[in-house]
Amino acid sequence: MNDTLLLLSAATLVVGLAAGWAGQSALARQKLTRERRFFGLPAGSECVLVTHRDSASAHWSIPRHDTLALLGLAAAIETCGAHPEIAPHDTGLQGFGARTEFCVGDPTAHRRLAAHLMNRLPGVAVHPGDATGAGRGDLTIGGTAYRMEPGAAEYVLLARLTAGEGGRPVFLAAGQRPVTHRAAVRHLVRNRARLARRYGADGQFALLLKVVNSQAYGPDVVELVADVSKAALAPPELKGQHRATA
């Protein structure tokens, strides 16, 4: 009798463990499926990471924070089972949405990023700066200006855009300094599940983030300034007339 009870208990335990493992495996598969849909990265697919060179270097190199941002993206891409390619911003690439794309950099120096902003986010204006370089990278979104205070308050636009020819999303991290690009990629990777729930697998968004006191904290202290999707996606003639300075 005792042996029978022992066998029944063991069998119950095994069945329970198997059911728990199966349930966890199913949840893990569902999570991976949602991530693949959000990033547009089915298993075995290809994507491209587009960056620009460090203007302070005489040779082709990527700014340190941009490099770390790309590494953060590479980890998420590997989780999805996709294959990344790194491409310079000024080389011929496929059209918008042909494959998942991550454009990271300074839109005043990154040609492809600037083109995406102009064509897909007409409500965003990036100031090229005057002859002395003052004001370079300042953002105006929906009539509101966001001016950089180096090391104290720096802004970056994080966007997910769709409706391209191939249906794959294009992600933008367009910031005022490399440290902001890294902060935006961290925000994207860490909050991918929440962003997917809020905007859907096929949704578009544009979020304005502020990196606070980067001279002390690097990319670690980030504030969500606003969801500027409506203003950024609107053609200039449809934007409001409000003017303000951040």
C-alpha positions in Angstrom: 0.0 0.0 0.0 2.8 2.4 0.9 4.6 1.5 -2.3 1.5 2.3 -4.2 1.0 5.7 -2.5 4.7 6.4 -3.1 4.4 5.6 -6.8 1.2 7.7 -7.1 2.9 10.6 -5.4 5.9 10.4 -7.7 3.7 10.2 -10.7 1.7 13.2 -9.6 4.9 15.1 -9.0 6.3 14.2 -12.5 3.0 15.2 -14.2 3.0 18.5 -12.3 6.6 19.3 -13.2 5.9 18.4 -16.8 2.8 20.6 -16.9 4.7 23.4 -15.3 7.6 23.1 -17.7 5.2 22.9 -20.7 3.3 26.0 -19.4 6.6 28.0 -19.0 7.7 26.8 -22.4 4.5 28.0 -24.0 4.8 31.4 -22.3 8.4 31.7 -23.5 7.3 30.8 -27.0 4.5 33.4 -26.9 6.9 36.1 -25.6 9.4 35.3 -28.3 6.7 35.4 -31.0 5.5 38.8 -29.8 9.1 40.1 -29.8 9.7 38.8 -33.3 6.5 40.5 -34.5 7.3 43.8 -32.8 10.8 43.9 -34.3 9.7 42.4 -37.6 12.3 39.7 -37.2 11.1 36.2 -38.0 13.6 33.4 -37.3 16.3 33.4 -39.9 15.4 36.8 -41.3 17.9 39.6 -42.0 18.0 43.2 -40.7 20.4 46.1 -41.1 21.9 48.5 -38.6 22.7 51.8 -40.2 25.2 54.2 -38.6 27.6 57.0 -39.5 31.2 57.6 -38.8 32.8 59.5 -36.0 33.4 63.0 -37.4 36.2 63.5 -34.9 38.2 60.6 -36.3 40.3 60.7 -39.4 39.5 57.0 -40.2 36.2 55.1 -40.5 35.0 54.5 -36.9 31.8 54.6 -35.0 31.4 56.7 -31.8 31.7 54.6 -28.6 28.2 55.1 -27.4 26.8 54.3 -30.9 28.8 51.1 -30.9 27.4 50.2 -27.5 23.9 51.0 -28.8 24.4 48.6 -31.7 25.6 45.9 -29.4 22.4 46.3 -27.4 20.4 45.9 -30.5 22.5 42.9 -31.6 21.5 41.0 -28.4 17.8 41.5 -29.1 18.3 40.5 -32.7 20.1 37.4 -31.7 17.3 36.5 -29.3 14.8 36.6 -32.3 17.1 34.3 -34.3 17.7 37.0 -37.0 20.9 38.0 -38.7 22.2 41.6 -38.6 24.3 43.6 -41.0 26.0 46.9 -40.3 25.9 49.4 -43.1 27.3 53.0 -43.4 24.6 55.6 -43.8 25.9 56.8 -47.2 25.9 53.5 -49.1 23.1 52.3 -51.3 20.6 50.4 -49.4 17.2 48.8 -50.1 14.0 50.9 -49.9 12.1 51.7 -46.8 10.6 48.6 -45.2 12.3 46.0 -47.4 13.8 44.5 -44.3 13.9 45.5 -40.6 16.1 48.5 -40.2 17.6 50.2 -37.2 18.9 53.8 -37.9 21.0 55.2 -35.1 22.8 58.5 -35.1 22.9 62.2 -35.4 20.4 63.3 -38.2 22.6 66.3 -39.1 25.3 63.8 -40.2 23.4 60.6 -40.9 22.0 60.8 -44.4 19.6 57.9 -44.3 18.2 58.9 -40.9 17.7 62.4 -42.1 15.8 61.1 -45.2 13.6 58.9 -43.0 12.7 61.9 -40.8 12.0 64.1 -43.8 9.8 61.6 -45.6 8.1 59.7 -42.7 8.1 62.2 -39.9 7.4 65.6 -41.5 6.4 67.2 -38.2 10.0 66.9 -37.0 12.6 69.6 -37.9 16.3 69.2 -37.0 18.3 72.4 -36.9 21.6 72.1 -38.9 23.3 74.8 -36.8 24.7 78.2 -37.8 28.2 78.9 -39.1 29.7 78.4 -35.7 27.8 75.2 -35.1 25.5 76.7 -32.5 22.1 75.1 -32.3 23.1 72.1 -34.3 20.8 69.2 -33.6 18.1 71.2 -31.9 14.7 69.6 -32.5 11.4 71.2 -33.2 8.3 69.0 -33.0 4.8 70.3 -33.4 6.1 73.8 -32.9 7.9 73.1 -29.7 11.7 73.5 -29.7 14.0 71.2 -27.7 17.4 72.7 -27.3 20.4 70.8 -26.1 22.2 71.7 -22.9 25.4 69.6 -23.3 25.9 67.2 -20.4 22.8 68.4 -18.7 19.7 67.9 -20.9 19.9 66.2 -24.3 17.1 64.9 -26.4 16.6 61.9 -28.7 13.6 60.8 -30.8 12.8 57.1 -30.7 10.5 56.0 -33.4 9.0 52.9 -35.0 7.7 53.4 -38.5 5.8 51.0 -40.8 4.0 50.9 -44.1 7.0 50.4 -46.2 7.2 48.4 -49.4 8.1 45.1 -47.7 6.1 45.7 -44.5 9.1 45.5 -42.2 9.4 48.2 -39.4 12.1 50.8 -39.4 13.4 52.0 -36.0 15.0 55.4 -35.5 17.1 56.7 -32.7 17.8 60.3 -33.7 19.6 62.2 -31.0 21.6 65.2 -30.2 24.7 63.3 -29.0 25.9 59.7 -29.1 25.0 59.1 -25.5 21.4 59.8 -26.3 21.3 57.2 -29.0 22.5 54.6 -26.5 19.8 55.7 -24.1 17.1 55.4 -26.7 18.2 51.9 -27.7 18.2 50.9 -24.1 14.7 52.3 -23.7 13.5 50.4 -26.8 15.0 47.1 -25.7 14.0 47.3 -22.1 10.4 48.4 -22.8 9.7 46.3 -26.0 7.0 44.3 -24.4 5.1 47.4 -23.1 5.6 49.2 -26.4 4.2 46.2 -28.3 1.2 46.1 -26.1 0.5 49.8 -26.4 1.1 50.3 -30.1 0.5 46.8 -31.5 2.6 44.7 -33.8 2.0 47.0 -36.7 1.8 50.3 -34.9 3.9 53.4 -35.4 5.1 55.7 -32.6 7.5 58.6 -32.0 8.7 59.1 -28.4 10.8 62.1 -27.3 13.2 61.2 -24.5 15.5 63.4 -22.4 18.8 62.2 -21.1 19.5 64.0 -17.8 23.0 64.9 -16.6 24.9 62.6 -18.9 28.2 64.1 -17.7 27.6 62.4 -14.4 25.3 59.4 -15.2 25.9 58.7 -18.9 22.8 57.2 -20.6 21.3 55.8 -17.3 18.9 58.6 -16.4 16.2 59.0 -19.0 12.9 60.7 -18.9 10.0 60.3 -21.3 9.2 63.8 -22.3 6.2 63.0 -24.5 4.6 60.7 -27.0 4.9 63.0 -30.0 3.6 60.5 -32.6 0.6 62.7 -33.7 2.7 65.9 -34.1 5.7 64.1 -35.7 3.6 62.1 -38.2 1.5 65.1 -39.2 2.4 67.1 -42.3 3.5 70.7 -41.4 0.3 72.3 -42.7 -1.7 70.2 -40.3 0.3 70.9 -37.2 -0.9 73.3 -34.5 0.4 76.8 -34.2 1.6 76.6 -30.6 5.1 77.7 -29.9 7.1 76.9 -26.8 10.6 76.3 -25.7 11.6 73.2 -23.7 
